Each structure stands twice: as C-alpha cells, then as structure tokens.
Amino acid sequence: MPLRQLASDAHRIKELCDLLEALADDLPRRSPAVWREASRLSSTVLPRHFQAVSTVLLPCLSETAPQSAVMRPALAQLQRDFDDCAACLPELADLLEQASGSGPSDLPPEAVGYALRCFFAEIRRQIAWEEAVVLPLAFETCRPVDLDLLGLWLVSHPAPPMRTGAEICSQIKA
C-alpha cells in the first residue's frame, strides 16, 4: 500500500536525521565515507519523499479531507513547509559534500554542526506532523484512485538503497 511506503520512508528519514545528528555530535572528527553517504542519502531519499508528499499526497488531501476553516490553511502551510525544506536540500548536500573532505572547505566545525542541527530539527518536525496528522488523514480520506496515483508515482520513482541509521552511525565511531 502506498501510504505504508510513505510511512516507511518517513522512518528512513528519521534514521537519516539520527545520522546527521551523530555527525554533528562527532565534530570536529570526520569520517569522509560516512559524510559522503549522508550526502548521497540527503540528495536522494529526502527529495523523493518530499516530492511524493508535495506533488501527490497533499493535493489529494486537499480534495478529500474535510474542508474546514482549520484544515485548508493547515494543508496549505504544510505544503509551504515541505517546499521550503525541499528548497534547502541542495545546500544540505553541498554542506555534507564539503564536510566530507572531498572538496575544498573552509567551514568551521561549529558552523557545520549548527547548520546540520537546524536542518535535522526542521525535518524531524515535518516528519512528526506527517506521522501524527497527514498519514492518518490520508488513511481515512484518500480514495482508491488517489492511492493508485500515489502508488504509480512511487513505483516510477523507486527508493534508493539505504542501510539502517545504526549501521551507518557505527562507522562514525570506528
């Protein structure tokens, strides 16, 4: 079921946030391979999920969810929040790539850590809202045609492979 796939993706994103937090906590030490993996995941897992929610799920909910004075602005705000986070993804990928040591970087560890914390804190809020409100609402109100559309979108945009956050984080301490 496509909504279960989005829920699974949300779990993967929480693991990615845990990885970003572990990287920030470990500064100034840097494990280049782990930073490159975080960069890869940030530029694949996050955009795919944000695009699925933003371009397919939220428009479906705008049609099927109860049209109340509370729901319309809440869905519109969520759309803006997803769009804002998606707009920051290229900068996050660049930051992670620079911090991996694979390119020139004059970024102090404190700045890198602060930027990562700002980003993963915002993503965690987005995912919490999605899990608490958006997905339950979708399970309740999405029509079969909406689920088919979401399923087709997910099949045509397969999820990239990802080890668990614990597996990746174990490399930081190695």
FIDREN-91548 format. One record per residue: x, y, z of N, C-alpha, C in turn; chain; residue in one letter; residue number from 1. Coordinates in nm, 4 decimals. Atoms other than C-alpha are relative to their C-alpha. Example, Ala and Ser with C-alpha at 12.3 -4.5 7.8 and 13.67 -1.06 7.14 Angstrom:
<zavexs>
n.c1,n.c2,n.c3,ca.c1,ca.c2,ca.c3,c.c1,c.c2,c.c3,chaine,residu,num
0.0890,-0.1190,0.0000,1.2300,-0.4500,0.7800,0.0900,0.1200,0.0000,A,A,1
-0.0820,-0.1190,-0.0060,1.3670,-0.1060,0.7140,-0.0770,0.1090,0.0730,A,S,2
</zavexs>
This chain:
<zavexs>
n.c1,n.c2,n.c3,ca.c1,ca.c2,ca.c3,c.c1,c.c2,c.c3,chaine,residu,num
0.0853,-0.1183,0.0000,0.0000,0.0000,0.0000,0.0890,0.1234,0.0000,A,M,1
-0.0876,-0.1165,0.0126,0.1481,0.3366,-0.0972,0.0117,0.0842,0.1268,A,P,2
-0.0104,-0.0782,-0.1237,0.0661,0.5055,0.2331,0.0958,-0.0663,0.0986,A,L,3
-0.0955,0.0715,-0.0855,0.2588,0.2359,0.4163,0.1433,0.0242,-0.0494,A,R,4
-0.1321,-0.0313,0.0549,0.5510,0.3031,0.1800,0.0449,0.1389,0.0458,A,Q,5
-0.0361,-0.1332,-0.0500,0.5408,0.6719,0.2738,0.0352,-0.0047,0.1488,A,L,6
-0.0310,0.0141,-0.1426,0.5341,0.5734,0.6411,0.1381,-0.0623,0.0182,A,A,7
-0.1330,0.0615,-0.0046,0.8373,0.3511,0.5814,0.1075,0.1012,-0.0382,A,S,8
-0.0937,-0.1055,0.0396,1.0107,0.6377,0.4023,0.0207,0.0994,0.1143,A,D,9
-0.0114,-0.0929,-0.1128,0.9356,0.8637,0.6999,0.0925,-0.0583,0.1073,A,A,10
-0.0892,0.0657,-0.0963,1.1068,0.6096,0.9254,0.1452,0.0094,-0.0469,A,H,11
-0.1356,-0.0111,0.0549,1.4105,0.6094,0.6945,0.0526,0.1423,0.0166,A,R,12
-0.0421,-0.1393,-0.0145,1.4197,0.9884,0.7088,0.0349,0.0296,0.1457,A,I,13
-0.0355,-0.0181,-0.1412,1.4168,0.9779,1.0888,0.1377,-0.0602,0.0281,A,K,14
-0.1329,0.0587,-0.0153,1.7169,0.7455,1.0701,0.1069,0.0896,-0.0618,A,E,15
-0.0940,-0.0935,0.0614,1.8861,0.9902,0.8337,0.0233,0.1194,0.0930,A,L,16
-0.0159,-0.1095,-0.0972,1.8215,1.2691,1.0877,0.0879,-0.0438,0.1162,A,C,17
-0.0869,0.0522,-0.1060,1.9797,1.0486,1.3546,0.1458,-0.0015,-0.0465,A,D,18
-0.1345,-0.0001,0.0552,2.2819,1.0108,1.1273,0.0567,0.1418,-0.0038,A,L,19
-0.0468,-0.1385,0.0043,2.3062,1.3865,1.0727,0.0332,0.0508,0.1405,A,L,20
-0.0269,-0.0402,-0.1380,2.2845,1.4378,1.4482,0.1300,-0.0632,0.0509,A,E,21
-0.1236,0.0673,-0.0423,2.5583,1.1803,1.5096,0.1219,0.0664,-0.0647,A,A,22
-0.1107,-0.0695,0.0658,2.7785,1.3561,1.2532,0.0287,0.1333,0.0681,A,L,23
-0.0177,-0.1290,-0.0679,2.7185,1.6919,1.4204,0.0633,-0.0197,0.1374,A,A,24
-0.0543,0.0270,-0.1334,2.7935,1.5416,1.7624,0.1474,-0.0395,-0.0053,A,D,25
-0.1354,0.0530,0.0115,3.1182,1.3871,1.6366,0.1010,0.1040,-0.0496,A,D,26
-0.0925,-0.1028,0.0477,3.2649,1.7122,1.5009,0.0947,0.0404,0.1119,A,L,27
-0.0584,-0.0240,0.1319,3.5408,1.8081,1.4541,0.0496,-0.1245,-0.0715,A,P,28
-0.0396,0.1226,0.0711,3.6190,1.4424,1.3745,-0.0890,-0.0183,-0.1213,A,R,29
0.0789,0.0235,0.1214,3.5078,1.3455,1.0278,0.0408,-0.1318,-0.0627,A,R,30
-0.0203,0.1239,0.0732,3.4704,1.0091,0.8645,-0.0496,0.0250,-0.1427,A,S,31
0.0420,-0.0408,0.1340,3.4687,1.1005,0.4929,-0.1030,-0.0929,-0.0654,A,P,32
0.0942,0.0926,0.0633,3.2859,0.7842,0.3808,-0.1411,0.0176,0.0563,A,A,33
0.1319,-0.0171,-0.0618,3.0030,0.8419,0.6285,-0.0607,0.1337,-0.0441,A,V,34
0.0505,-0.1293,0.0457,2.9733,1.2089,0.5312,-0.0475,-0.0094,-0.1450,A,W,35
0.0439,0.0167,0.1401,2.9559,1.1102,0.1625,-0.1304,-0.0789,-0.0070,A,R,36
0.1251,0.0762,-0.0047,2.6866,0.8531,0.2456,-0.1158,0.0886,0.0442,A,E,37
0.1040,-0.0930,-0.0448,2.4898,1.1195,0.4332,-0.0366,0.0966,-0.1127,A,A,38
0.0257,-0.0895,0.1136,2.5259,1.3489,0.1313,-0.0845,-0.0713,-0.1056,A,S,39
0.0754,0.0772,0.0996,2.4018,1.0754,-0.1043,-0.1447,-0.0181,0.0443,A,R,40
0.1357,0.0237,-0.0495,2.1028,0.9961,0.1133,-0.0811,0.1290,0.0044,A,L,41
0.0698,-0.1288,-0.0064,2.0160,1.3623,0.1636,-0.0423,0.0483,-0.1378,A,S,42
0.0342,-0.0451,0.1349,2.0142,1.4161,-0.2110,-0.0863,-0.1000,-0.0753,A,S,43
0.0869,0.0982,0.0667,1.8059,1.1049,-0.2894,-0.1259,-0.0303,0.0811,A,T,44
0.1133,0.0408,-0.0841,1.5841,0.9911,-0.0003,-0.0928,0.1184,0.0296,A,V,45
0.0824,-0.1153,-0.0376,1.4670,1.3366,0.1096,-0.0772,0.0595,-0.1180,A,L,46
0.0770,-0.0592,0.1108,1.3786,1.4831,-0.2327,-0.1128,-0.0903,-0.0481,A,P,47
0.1040,0.0939,0.0451,1.1878,1.1687,-0.3313,-0.1213,0.0078,0.0918,A,R,48
0.1103,-0.0017,-0.0952,0.9795,1.1741,-0.0148,-0.0749,0.1331,-0.0053,A,H,49
0.0644,-0.1313,0.0043,0.9155,1.5485,-0.0217,-0.0823,0.0168,-0.1263,A,F,50
0.0736,-0.0138,0.1259,0.8132,1.5314,-0.3858,-0.1271,-0.0844,0.0012,A,Q,51
0.1194,0.0851,-0.0062,0.5739,1.2399,-0.3264,-0.1087,0.0655,0.0850,A,A,52
0.0981,-0.0628,-0.0881,0.4054,1.4199,-0.0377,-0.0527,0.1291,-0.0622,A,V,53
0.0368,-0.1320,0.0501,0.4068,1.7616,-0.2014,-0.0797,-0.0030,-0.1303,A,S,54
0.0644,-0.0016,0.1321,0.3026,1.6730,-0.5563,-0.1153,-0.0975,-0.0144,A,T,55
0.1077,0.0995,0.0138,0.0739,1.3751,-0.4968,-0.0907,-0.0029,0.1228,A,V,56
0.0844,0.0222,-0.1179,-0.0441,1.3264,-0.1388,-0.0739,0.1268,0.0456,A,L,57
0.0674,-0.1217,-0.0483,-0.1139,1.6853,-0.0308,-0.1090,0.0487,-0.0961,A,L,58
0.1103,-0.0367,0.0895,-0.3107,1.7691,-0.3487,-0.1214,-0.0941,0.0129,A,P,59
0.1123,0.0933,-0.0216,-0.5180,1.4531,-0.2946,-0.0750,0.0346,0.1279,A,C,60
0.0652,-0.0348,-0.1261,-0.5831,1.5513,0.0658,-0.0773,0.1312,-0.0109,A,L,61
0.0724,-0.1264,0.0191,-0.6828,1.8999,-0.0448,-0.1376,-0.0233,-0.0597,A,S,62
0.1301,0.0337,0.0595,-0.9629,1.7348,-0.2398,-0.0864,-0.0859,0.0906,A,E,63
0.0782,0.1001,-0.0725,-1.0648,1.4609,0.0012,-0.0182,0.0278,0.1483,A,T,64
0.0091,-0.0270,-0.1439,-1.0025,1.5943,0.3523,-0.1172,0.0923,0.0275,A,A,65
0.1086,-0.0922,-0.0349,-1.2800,1.7736,0.5359,0.0442,0.1445,-0.0247,A,P,66
-0.0334,-0.1380,0.0368,-1.2852,2.1292,0.4041,-0.0488,0.0954,0.1087,A,Q,67
0.0374,-0.0870,-0.1112,-1.2902,2.3244,0.7265,0.0902,0.1228,0.0017,A,S,68
-0.0796,-0.1215,-0.0145,-1.1567,2.6630,0.8243,0.1363,-0.0314,0.0605,A,A,69
-0.1276,0.0405,-0.0585,-0.8805,2.4775,1.0079,0.0812,-0.0830,-0.1002,A,V,70
-0.0711,0.0941,0.0855,-0.7941,2.2096,0.7530,0.0635,0.0672,-0.1216,A,M,71
-0.0554,-0.0631,0.1216,-0.7466,2.4267,0.4426,0.1307,0.0735,0.0287,A,R,72
-0.1273,-0.0686,-0.0263,-0.4855,2.6586,0.5972,0.1088,-0.0941,0.0525,A,P,73
-0.0999,0.0946,-0.0513,-0.3165,2.3669,0.7747,0.0676,-0.0744,-0.1147,A,A,74
-0.0580,0.0688,0.1154,-0.2680,2.1768,0.4485,0.0834,0.0956,-0.0848,A,L,75
-0.0766,-0.0985,0.0762,-0.1537,2.4944,0.2724,0.1332,0.0305,0.0695,A,A,76
-0.1241,-0.0252,-0.0734,0.1014,2.5619,0.5474,0.0942,-0.1193,-0.0113,A,Q,77
-0.0826,0.1193,0.0135,0.2246,2.2040,0.5313,0.0657,-0.0040,-0.1384,A,L,78
-0.0549,-0.0055,0.1361,0.2692,2.2430,0.1554,0.1170,0.0983,-0.0053,A,Q,79
-0.1081,-0.0999,-0.0022,0.4780,2.5577,0.2104,0.1213,-0.0524,0.0764,A,R,80
-0.1106,0.0527,-0.0797,0.6843,2.3846,0.4790,0.0781,-0.1058,-0.0772,A,D,81
-0.0691,0.1011,0.0807,0.7604,2.0880,0.2525,0.0786,0.0662,-0.1116,A,F,82
-0.0699,-0.0705,0.1075,0.8507,2.3245,-0.0310,0.1243,0.0713,0.0530,A,D,83
-0.1156,-0.0685,-0.0599,1.0801,2.5259,0.1995,0.1121,-0.0989,0.0317,A,D,84
-0.1021,0.1008,-0.0311,1.2586,2.2120,0.3208,0.0641,-0.0527,-0.1277,A,C,85
-0.0532,0.0505,0.1268,1.2938,2.0833,-0.0338,0.0960,0.1002,-0.0626,A,A,86
-0.0872,-0.1039,0.0565,1.4491,2.4150,-0.1382,0.1368,0.0017,0.0678,A,A,87
-0.1274,0.0020,-0.0736,1.7222,2.3672,0.1258,0.0837,-0.1241,-0.0293,A,C,88
-0.0718,0.1256,0.0199,1.8205,2.0188,0.0111,0.1298,0.0137,-0.0788,A,L,89
-0.1289,-0.0138,0.0692,2.0839,2.1241,-0.2445,0.1094,0.0595,0.0890,A,P,90
-0.0980,-0.0584,-0.0917,2.2546,2.3370,0.0198,0.0482,-0.1033,0.1019,A,E,91
-0.0390,0.1047,-0.0940,2.2499,2.0461,0.2641,0.0965,-0.0967,-0.0667,A,L,92
-0.0885,0.0931,0.0713,2.4036,1.8136,0.0046,0.1376,0.0624,-0.0207,A,A,93
-0.1284,-0.0687,0.0182,2.6733,2.0730,-0.0699,0.0778,0.0052,0.1316,A,D,94
-0.0641,-0.0064,-0.1310,2.7463,2.1182,0.3007,0.0597,-0.1349,0.0371,A,L,95
-0.0484,0.1334,-0.0353,2.7765,1.7436,0.3547,0.1171,-0.0414,-0.0886,A,L,96
-0.1086,0.0340,0.0916,2.9959,1.7018,0.0477,0.1274,0.0753,0.0394,A,E,97
-0.1168,-0.0775,-0.0429,3.2284,1.9833,0.1589,0.0564,-0.0541,0.1312,A,Q,98
-0.0440,0.0480,-0.1307,3.2398,1.8493,0.5133,0.0630,-0.1389,-0.0079,A,A,99
-0.0583,0.1336,0.0148,3.3315,1.5036,0.3830,0.1481,0.0073,-0.0289,A,S,100
-0.1411,-0.0153,0.0307,3.6680,1.6444,0.2850,0.0326,-0.0307,-0.1442,A,G,101
-0.0272,0.0332,0.1393,3.6276,1.5538,-0.0815,0.0171,0.1230,-0.0867,A,S,102
-0.0199,-0.1230,0.0750,3.6463,1.9159,-0.1864,0.0544,0.1076,0.0921,A,G,103
-0.0508,-0.1075,-0.0857,3.7819,2.2461,-0.0638,-0.1084,0.0478,0.0960,A,P,104
0.0953,-0.0474,-0.0989,3.6186,2.3635,0.2554,0.0724,0.0832,0.1044,A,S,105
-0.0529,-0.0830,-0.1076,3.6880,2.6439,0.4943,-0.1062,0.0162,0.1087,A,D,106
0.1094,-0.0066,-0.0970,3.3801,2.5694,0.7021,0.0480,-0.0453,0.1373,A,L,107
-0.0364,0.0440,-0.1353,3.4485,2.5652,1.0752,-0.0985,-0.1060,0.0501,A,P,108
0.0872,0.1068,-0.0511,3.3113,2.2585,1.2568,-0.1246,0.0530,0.0700,A,P,109
0.1154,-0.0555,-0.0706,3.0833,2.4786,1.4685,-0.1093,0.0416,-0.0975,A,E,110
0.0984,-0.0419,0.1004,2.9151,2.6194,1.1570,-0.0670,-0.1211,-0.0643,A,A,111
0.0548,0.1223,0.0583,2.8709,2.2742,1.0070,-0.0993,-0.0632,0.0968,A,V,112
0.0879,0.0597,-0.1007,2.7245,2.1394,1.3303,-0.1291,0.0775,0.0171,A,G,113
0.1191,-0.0833,-0.0151,2.4869,2.4326,1.3662,-0.0943,-0.0175,-0.1190,A,Y,114
0.0825,0.0155,0.1201,2.3648,2.4015,1.0063,-0.0693,-0.1366,-0.0003,A,A,115
0.0613,0.1336,-0.0040,2.3071,2.0270,1.0460,-0.1120,-0.0048,0.1032,A,L,116
0.1030,0.0023,-0.1049,2.1155,2.0772,1.3712,-0.1256,0.0757,-0.0423,A,R,117
0.1162,-0.0756,0.0492,1.8925,2.3415,1.2168,-0.0782,-0.0833,-0.1002,A,C,118
0.0678,0.0758,0.1033,1.8173,2.1175,0.9252,-0.0716,-0.1215,0.0573,A,F,119
0.0669,0.1222,-0.0452,1.7503,1.7891,1.1033,-0.1105,0.0286,0.1004,A,F,120
0.1098,-0.0357,-0.0912,1.5397,1.9627,1.3694,-0.1259,0.0326,-0.0795,A,A,121
0.1155,-0.0347,0.0844,1.3132,2.1044,1.0969,-0.0589,-0.1243,-0.0671,A,E,122
0.0479,0.1226,0.0657,1.2918,1.7714,0.9144,-0.0735,-0.0881,0.1008,A,I,123
0.0685,0.0804,-0.1023,1.2020,1.5911,1.2367,-0.1392,0.0562,0.0293,A,R,124
0.1331,-0.0596,-0.0215,0.9172,1.8392,1.2926,-0.0933,-0.0334,-0.1159,A,R,125
0.0817,0.0321,0.1175,0.7935,1.7827,0.9374,-0.0482,-0.1447,0.0054,A,Q,126
0.0351,0.1423,-0.0029,0.8009,1.4057,0.9760,-0.0959,-0.0289,0.1156,A,I,127
0.0925,0.0196,-0.1126,0.6321,1.4213,1.3174,-0.1408,0.0440,-0.0383,A,A,128
0.1304,-0.0499,0.0457,0.3496,1.6297,1.1677,-0.0595,-0.0977,-0.1020,A,W,129
0.0469,0.0950,0.1011,0.3263,1.3901,0.8765,-0.0530,-0.1277,0.0656,A,E,130
0.0419,0.1242,-0.0650,0.3060,1.0848,1.1034,-0.1222,0.0199,0.0887,A,E,131
0.1103,-0.0234,-0.0928,0.0637,1.2422,1.3508,-0.1284,0.0433,-0.0684,A,A,132
0.1188,-0.0581,0.0607,-0.1723,1.4161,1.1099,-0.0208,-0.0435,-0.1455,A,V,133
0.0175,0.0191,0.1446,-0.1091,1.3736,0.7378,-0.0293,-0.1455,-0.0356,A,V,134
0.0235,0.1400,0.0365,-0.0783,0.9963,0.7113,-0.1302,-0.0547,0.0581,A,L,135
0.1306,0.0459,-0.0487,-0.3720,0.9217,0.9464,-0.1167,0.0586,-0.0805,A,P,136
0.1039,-0.0623,0.0813,-0.5824,1.1703,0.7488,-0.0081,-0.0668,-0.1368,A,L,137
-0.0021,0.0664,0.1310,-0.4734,1.0066,0.4235,-0.0606,-0.1396,0.0085,A,A,138
0.0591,0.1334,-0.0170,-0.5590,0.6576,0.5529,-0.1519,0.0099,0.0102,A,F,139
0.1436,-0.0176,-0.0217,-0.9014,0.7922,0.6463,-0.0739,0.0525,-0.1228,A,E,140
0.0769,-0.0709,0.1026,-0.9891,1.0033,0.3424,0.0408,-0.0251,-0.1445,A,T,141
-0.0410,0.0191,0.1399,-0.7882,0.9039,0.0330,-0.0881,-0.1019,-0.0700,A,C,142
0.0805,0.0888,0.0836,-0.9905,0.7452,-0.2437,0.0907,-0.1027,-0.0672,A,R,143
-0.0819,0.0988,0.0712,-0.8731,0.4321,-0.4299,0.0776,0.0609,-0.1170,A,P,144
-0.0696,-0.0629,0.1123,-0.7875,0.6477,-0.7326,0.1201,0.0816,0.0491,A,V,145
-0.1115,-0.0754,-0.0573,-0.5672,0.8684,-0.5113,0.1140,-0.0942,0.0381,A,D,146
-0.1009,0.0983,-0.0399,-0.3882,0.5645,-0.3722,0.0677,-0.0613,-0.1214,A,L,147
-0.0592,0.0505,0.1247,-0.3389,0.4292,-0.7244,0.0993,0.0999,-0.0577,A,D,148
-0.0876,-0.1050,0.0508,-0.1888,0.7609,-0.8327,0.1299,0.0069,0.0815,A,L,149
-0.1170,-0.0027,-0.0869,0.0443,0.7668,-0.5337,0.0859,-0.1247,-0.0223,A,L,150
-0.0732,0.1244,0.0245,0.1393,0.4026,-0.5916,0.0771,0.0045,-0.1307,A,G,151
-0.0689,-0.0127,0.1290,0.2227,0.4706,-0.9563,0.1181,0.0954,0.0108,A,L,152
-0.1100,-0.0953,-0.0164,0.4328,0.7712,-0.8580,0.1165,-0.0665,0.0729,A,W,153
-0.1062,0.0648,-0.0780,0.6267,0.5676,-0.6011,0.0721,-0.1069,-0.0812,A,L,154
-0.0628,0.1028,0.0843,0.6878,0.2832,-0.8478,0.0900,0.0648,-0.1041,A,V,155
-0.0796,-0.0663,0.1035,0.8146,0.5264,-1.1094,0.1168,0.0801,0.0583,A,S,156
-0.1089,-0.0689,-0.0692,1.0446,0.6896,-0.8511,0.0471,-0.0910,0.1142,A,H,157
-0.0361,0.0974,-0.1042,1.1993,0.3928,-0.6649,0.0903,0.0595,0.1077,A,P,158
-0.0811,-0.0450,-0.1133,1.3542,0.4445,-0.3251,0.1431,-0.0485,-0.0175,A,A,159
-0.1399,0.0435,0.0082,1.7334,0.4389,-0.3212,0.0322,-0.0962,0.1140,A,P,160
-0.0376,0.0912,-0.1098,1.9027,0.1666,-0.1172,0.0553,0.0797,0.1173,A,P,161
-0.0493,-0.0684,-0.1204,1.9792,0.2656,0.2384,0.0219,-0.1014,0.1095,A,M,162
-0.0262,0.0804,-0.1188,2.1478,0.0844,0.5216,-0.0711,0.0667,0.1167,A,R,163
0.0663,-0.0613,-0.1153,1.9946,0.1399,0.8624,0.0889,0.1087,0.0577,A,T,164
-0.0743,-0.1074,-0.0643,2.0942,0.4505,1.0510,0.1025,-0.0535,0.0988,A,G,165
-0.0925,0.0578,-0.0973,2.2546,0.2322,1.3196,0.1234,-0.0571,-0.0700,A,A,166
-0.1140,0.0540,0.0743,2.4729,0.0581,1.0610,0.0939,0.1115,-0.0459,A,E,167
-0.0821,-0.1105,0.0472,2.5901,0.3881,0.9173,0.0674,0.0701,0.1184,A,I,168
-0.0566,-0.0692,-0.1171,2.6379,0.5510,1.2587,0.1133,-0.0798,0.0631,A,C,169
-0.1076,0.0814,-0.0591,2.8545,0.2581,1.3707,0.1337,0.0309,-0.0664,A,S,170
-0.1243,-0.0346,0.0694,3.1105,0.3702,1.1106,0.0601,0.1292,0.0538,A,Q,171
-0.0508,-0.1266,-0.0512,3.1412,0.7106,1.2758,0.1000,-0.0251,0.1123,A,I,172
-0.0851,0.0278,-0.1168,3.2925,0.5653,1.5915,0.1183,-0.0903,-0.0343,A,K,173
-0.1081,0.0935,0.0378,3.5134,0.3213,1.4012,0.1293,0.0717,-0.0295,A,A,174
</zavexs>
